[in-house]
Amino acid sequence: MAQYGGYGGGYGGYGGGYGRNSAMNQLPQTPKKPPTSDQIAEEQTKWMNKKLKLTEDQAISIEMANLDHALQLSDYQEAFMKTHANIRPTPQEIQQIRTTVDKWQADKDAKFQTILTPEQWEIYQKKKKGMPHTTQ
C-alpha cells in the first residue's frame, strides 16, 4: 500500500481533493481589489529596475514619473465613473479616453527618455508591452 501513496489510492493522501468537499468549493470567491496608484507605480518601477538595471537616481525619477502617471489615470477614471455611473459611454467618448491616455503615456515615455541612457531606452522600447499595468 505504501508504494501507491497510502489511503488515497496514489493521489497523495485521502482522496486527492476531487470530491465535493475540495478546497475550491469551500473558499468564498471574493473579487480582488484593484491595485492602488502607489502599488502600480511600485510594480512598474520594479519591472523597469529589473529589466533596465536602473541607478538609484534613475529609480527615484522613474518611480516619480510612474506615480504621477498612475495618479493621473486614477483621477481620470474616478471622475469618468462619477459622470457615467448609470450611462454607457458613447463610441466618441471611448475614443477620447484612448486619445487622452495615449497622450499621457507618450508624455511619460518622453520623461523616461530623458532619464534613461540610450541603451536602456532601446531595451525599454522593445520590452515595454510586458510592463505590468501598462496602458498600451
C-alpha positions in Angstrom: 0.0 0.0 0.0 2.9 2.4 0.8 4.1 2.2 -2.7 1.0 3.8 -4.0 0.6 6.8 -1.7 -1.3 5.3 1.2 -5.0 5.6 1.6 -5.5 8.0 -1.3 -5.0 5.4 -4.0 -2.0 7.2 -5.4 -3.4 10.7 -5.3 -1.2 11.9 -2.4 -3.4 11.2 0.5 -7.1 11.0 1.4 -8.9 11.3 -1.8 -6.9 13.8 -3.7 -9.3 16.7 -3.3 -11.6 15.8 -6.2 -14.8 15.4 -4.2 -17.5 17.9 -3.3 -15.5 19.0 -0.2 -12.5 20.1 -2.1 -10.8 23.4 -1.2 -12.2 25.1 -4.3 -15.7 24.6 -3.1 -15.1 25.8 0.4 -13.5 29.1 -0.3 -15.7 32.1 -1.0 -15.0 33.9 -4.2 -14.1 37.5 -3.3 -13.2 39.9 -6.0 -9.6 41.0 -6.0 -9.2 44.7 -5.2 -7.6 46.8 -8.0 -4.1 47.9 -7.2 -3.6 51.5 -5.8 -1.7 54.1 -7.7 1.2 53.6 -5.3 1.2 49.8 -6.0 1.1 50.3 -9.7 4.0 52.7 -9.7 6.0 50.4 -7.4 5.4 47.4 -9.6 6.3 49.3 -12.8 9.4 50.6 -11.2 10.5 47.2 -10.0 9.9 45.8 -13.5 12.0 48.6 -15.1 14.7 48.2 -12.4 14.9 44.5 -13.2 14.9 44.9 -17.0 17.0 48.1 -17.3 19.2 47.9 -14.2 18.5 51.5 -13.1 20.8 53.5 -11.0 19.4 54.7 -7.6 18.8 58.2 -9.0 17.1 56.8 -12.1 14.9 54.6 -10.0 13.7 57.5 -7.9 13.0 59.6 -11.0 11.3 56.7 -12.8 9.1 55.9 -9.7 8.0 59.5 -9.5 7.1 59.5 -13.2 5.2 56.2 -12.8 3.4 57.5 -9.7 2.4 60.8 -11.4 1.0 58.8 -14.4 -0.8 56.3 -12.2 -2.4 59.1 -10.1 -3.4 60.9 -13.3 -5.1 57.8 -14.7 -6.8 57.0 -11.4 -8.2 60.6 -11.0 -9.4 60.5 -14.6 -11.0 57.1 -14.2 -12.7 58.2 -10.9 -14.1 61.4 -12.5 -15.3 59.5 -15.5 -17.0 56.8 -13.4 -18.9 59.5 -11.4 -20.2 61.2 -14.6 -21.0 57.8 -16.2 -22.3 55.9 -13.2 -25.5 54.9 -15.0 -24.7 55.8 -18.6 -22.8 53.8 -21.1 -20.1 55.9 -22.8 -20.6 56.7 -26.4 -18.0 55.5 -29.0 -16.8 59.1 -29.3 -16.2 59.2 -25.5 -14.3 55.9 -25.6 -12.1 57.2 -28.4 -11.5 60.4 -26.4 -10.4 58.3 -23.5 -8.0 56.4 -25.7 -6.6 59.6 -27.1 -6.1 61.1 -23.7 -4.5 58.0 -22.2 -2.2 57.6 -25.2 -1.1 61.2 -24.9 -0.3 60.8 -21.2 1.6 57.6 -22.0 3.6 59.5 -24.6 4.4 62.2 -22.1 5.5 59.6 -19.6 7.7 57.9 -22.2 9.2 61.3 -23.0 10.2 61.7 -19.4 11.7 58.2 -19.4 13.8 59.0 -22.4 15.4 61.9 -20.5 16.1 59.7 -17.5 17.4 56.6 -19.2 20.6 56.0 -21.1 20.2 55.4 -24.9 20.9 51.7 -24.3 18.3 51.5 -21.5 15.8 53.4 -23.7 16.2 50.9 -26.5 15.6 48.0 -24.2 12.6 49.7 -22.7 11.1 50.3 -26.2 11.5 46.6 -27.0 10.0 45.3 -23.7 7.6 47.9 -22.5 4.5 46.0 -23.6 5.3 43.4 -20.9 5.3 46.0 -18.2 2.7 45.5 -15.5 -0.4 47.7 -15.6 0.6 49.2 -18.9 -2.0 51.2 -21.0 -0.6 50.1 -24.3 
